[in-house]
């Protein structure tokens, strides 16, 4: 079952897309916190 999931390109595509979305969210969160910390 798990080996079948690892061989499925759809799973890798969705994991890649999910990791890109999480990375972009983390990047914008970092930018937001970095930019607002100088205003205090």
C-alpha positions as CSV (number, residue, x, y, z in Angstrom):
1,X,0.0,0.0,0.0
2,X,2.7,2.5,1.0
3,X,5.0,1.4,-1.8
4,X,2.2,1.9,-4.3
5,X,1.7,5.4,-3.0
6,X,5.5,6.2,-3.4
7,X,5.4,5.0,-7.0
8,X,2.4,7.2,-7.9
9,X,3.4,10.5,-9.6
10,X,0.1,12.1,-8.6
11,X,1.1,11.7,-5.0
12,X,4.5,13.3,-5.7
13,X,2.9,16.1,-7.6
14,X,0.4,16.9,-4.8
15,X,3.2,16.7,-2.2
16,X,5.3,19.1,-4.3
17,X,2.4,21.5,-4.7
18,X,1.6,21.3,-1.0
19,X,5.2,21.9,0.0
20,X,5.4,24.9,-2.4
21,X,2.3,26.4,-0.8
22,X,3.6,25.9,2.7
23,X,6.9,27.4,1.8
24,X,5.3,30.5,0.3
25,X,3.1,30.9,3.4
26,X,6.1,30.6,5.7
27,X,8.1,33.0,3.5
28,X,5.4,35.7,3.6
29,X,4.9,35.1,7.3
30,X,8.6,35.7,7.8
31,X,8.5,38.8,5.7
32,X,5.5,40.1,7.6
33,X,7.1,39.5,11.0
34,X,10.5,40.9,9.9
35,X,8.9,44.1,8.5
36,X,6.6,44.8,11.4
37,X,9.3,44.2,14.1
38,X,11.2,47.3,12.9
39,X,8.1,49.6,13.5
40,X,7.9,48.9,17.2
